[in-house]
Amino acid sequence: MKRKNAADDRRRRKLITILWVAGLALGTIILLYKEQTALLYILATVGVTVLLVMVAMADLTPAAKLTTDSNRSEDSAAIGSGISSTFGTKRS
């Protein structure tokens, strides 16, 4: 029985990606040759829409947990002007 390792898995994924790109490029060239630009326009619109939906549904909460100082304020006005943040100080 053949054991799979990480290098074989990366190589297989790279090959699949290259085949997808080649297939899509060939499909685009064929549609351009047959002058089916209306179909290309529809496919491009659907593709961008799918991409935007995937980005909108992405779970970005783990990125917020990576901050090292959870008590530090995201005071962009103070950072931009070069002053220290006054977040959490008492005012009288």
DRENDO-1510 file (C-alpha; in Angstrom, 1 decimal, always signed):
<recs>
REC; n; res; u; v; w
REC; 1; MET; +0.0; +0.0; +0.0 .
REC; 2; LYS; +1.4; +3.4; -1.0 .
REC; 3; ARG; +1.7; +6.0; +1.7 .
REC; 4; LYS; +0.9; +9.6; +0.9 .
REC; 5; ASN; +3.0; +12.4; +2.2 .
REC; 6; ALA; +2.7; +16.2; +2.1 .
REC; 7; ALA; +4.8; +16.6; -1.0 .
REC; 8; ASP; +2.7; +14.2; -3.0 .
REC; 9; ASP; -0.5; +16.0; -1.8 .
REC; 10; ARG; +0.9; +19.4; -2.8 .
REC; 11; ARG; +2.0; +18.1; -6.2 .
REC; 12; ARG; -1.5; +16.6; -6.8 .
REC; 13; ARG; -3.2; +19.8; -5.9 .
REC; 14; LYS; -0.9; +21.8; -8.1 .
REC; 15; LEU; -1.6; +19.5; -11.0 .
REC; 16; ILE; -5.4; +19.8; -10.5 .
REC; 17; THR; -5.1; +23.6; -10.4 .
REC; 18; ILE; -3.0; +23.7; -13.6 .
REC; 19; LEU; -5.6; +21.4; -15.3 .
REC; 20; TRP; -8.5; +23.7; -14.2 .
REC; 21; VAL; -6.7; +26.8; -15.5 .
REC; 22; ALA; -5.8; +25.1; -18.8 .
REC; 23; GLY; -9.4; +23.9; -19.2 .
REC; 24; LEU; -10.9; +27.3; -18.5 .
REC; 25; ALA; -8.4; +29.0; -20.8 .
REC; 26; LEU; -9.3; +26.6; -23.6 .
REC; 27; GLY; -13.0; +27.1; -23.0 .
REC; 28; THR; -12.5; +30.9; -23.2 .
REC; 29; ILE; -10.5; +30.6; -26.4 .
REC; 30; ILE; -13.1; +28.4; -28.0 .
REC; 31; LEU; -16.0; +30.8; -27.0 .
REC; 32; LEU; -14.0; +33.8; -28.4 .
REC; 33; TYR; -13.3; +31.9; -31.6 .
REC; 34; LYS; -17.0; +31.1; -32.0 .
REC; 35; GLU; -17.9; +34.7; -31.2 .
REC; 36; GLN; -20.0; +33.8; -28.1 .
REC; 37; THR; -19.0; +37.0; -26.2 .
REC; 38; ALA; -22.5; +37.3; -24.7 .
REC; 39; LEU; -22.0; +33.9; -23.1 .
REC; 40; LEU; -18.6; +34.9; -21.8 .
REC; 41; TYR; -20.1; +38.1; -20.3 .
REC; 42; ILE; -22.7; +36.0; -18.5 .
REC; 43; LEU; -20.1; +33.5; -17.2 .
REC; 44; ALA; -17.8; +36.3; -16.0 .
REC; 45; THR; -20.7; +38.0; -14.2 .
REC; 46; VAL; -21.7; +34.8; -12.5 .
REC; 47; GLY; -18.1; +34.1; -11.6 .
REC; 48; VAL; -17.6; +37.5; -10.0 .
REC; 49; THR; -20.8; +37.1; -8.1 .
REC; 50; VAL; -19.8; +33.7; -6.7 .
REC; 51; LEU; -16.5; +35.1; -5.7 .
REC; 52; LEU; -18.1; +38.0; -3.8 .
REC; 53; VAL; -20.5; +35.7; -2.1 .
REC; 54; MET; -17.7; +33.5; -1.0 .
REC; 55; VAL; -15.8; +36.5; +0.4 .
REC; 56; ALA; -18.9; +37.8; +2.2 .
REC; 57; MET; -19.5; +34.4; +3.8 .
REC; 58; ALA; -15.9; +33.9; +4.9 .
REC; 59; ASP; -15.4; +33.5; +8.7 .
REC; 60; LEU; -13.1; +36.3; +9.7 .
REC; 61; THR; -13.5; +35.8; +13.5 .
REC; 62; PRO; -10.3; +33.8; +14.0 .
REC; 63; ALA; -8.3; +36.8; +12.6 .
REC; 64; ALA; -9.6; +38.9; +15.5 .
REC; 65; LYS; -8.3; +36.4; +18.0 .
REC; 66; LEU; -4.7; +36.7; +16.8 .
REC; 67; THR; -4.1; +40.1; +18.4 .
REC; 68; THR; -1.6; +40.0; +21.2 .
REC; 69; ASP; -2.9; +42.8; +23.3 .
REC; 70; SER; -6.7; +42.4; +23.7 .
REC; 71; ASN; -7.0; +45.5; +26.0 .
REC; 72; ARG; -5.4; +47.8; +23.5 .
REC; 73; SER; -7.8; +50.1; +21.7 .
REC; 74; GLU; -7.9; +50.4; +17.9 .
REC; 75; ASP; -7.7; +54.2; +18.1 .
REC; 76; SER; -6.8; +55.0; +14.5 .
REC; 77; ALA; -7.0; +58.7; +15.1 .
REC; 78; ALA; -4.4; +58.6; +17.8 .
REC; 79; ILE; -2.2; +56.3; +15.8 .
REC; 80; GLY; -2.4; +58.6; +12.7 .
REC; 81; SER; -1.6; +61.8; +14.7 .
REC; 82; GLY; +1.2; +60.2; +16.7 .
REC; 83; ILE; -0.4; +60.8; +20.1 .
REC; 84; SER; -0.9; +58.0; +22.7 .
REC; 85; SER; -4.4; +56.6; +23.0 .
REC; 86; THR; -6.6; +57.9; +25.8 .
REC; 87; PHE; -8.8; +54.9; +25.7 .
REC; 88; GLY; -9.9; +53.8; +29.2 .
REC; 89; THR; -8.7; +56.8; +31.1 .
REC; 90; LYS; -11.1; +58.6; +33.4 .
REC; 91; ARG; -12.1; +62.1; +32.6 .
REC; 92; SER; -13.3; +64.5; +35.2 .
</recs>
